[in-house]
């Protein structure tokens, strides 16, 4: 497409469609390393599968910010390209962020929700007395969700619902939250704050390993 580096740079700056298609093909299954100084521990440099976007800002998943000791005020990071086949294999096996959910120093989850994510989970799973629909009974999960969507039950209302052959006292918010989790770790009676979310991630890791926990 380009006869020299200068022409190639111009084509990238002009956002030629052919260039983006070619670059996307090149970076497929090709991890890059992100590093935030100071590099205090192993998780300060991790591998990611990049997605091309417009602009110069690096968009990072908020769950990996704790490992980098990063916050949300415009931190600066370095991007390193992995060149050799051996280095690419090492990055995929050892350095991918999905394989670094647990802190090596403590064995506790380091990829845990923070900020608005914690507030959202807490709001979804809390209960309140005297709200609309409190004390009602439902024969199954779908009936409760439909009642909530129609405004007949508040998201924080304690109700009785049949789940897997048992009558459980829970809220519409807790039901929707737990529906996203594997059956083995569901708890329809708990309010999830930051501590509870950390314990949930640790339990997911013990039961299912890195891949399913990251999903």
Secondary structure, 3 states (H helix, E strand, C coil): CCCCHHHHHHHHHCCCHHHHHHHHHHHCCCCEEEECCCCCCHHHEEEECCCCCCCCCCCCCHHHCCCCCCCCCCCCCEEEECCCHHHHHHHHHHHEHHHCCECCCCCCECCCCCCHHHHHHHHHHCCCCCCCCCCCEECCHHHHHHHHHCCCCCCCCCEEEEECCEEEEECHHHHHHHHCCCHHHCCCCCCCCHHHHHHHHHHHHHHHHHHHHHC
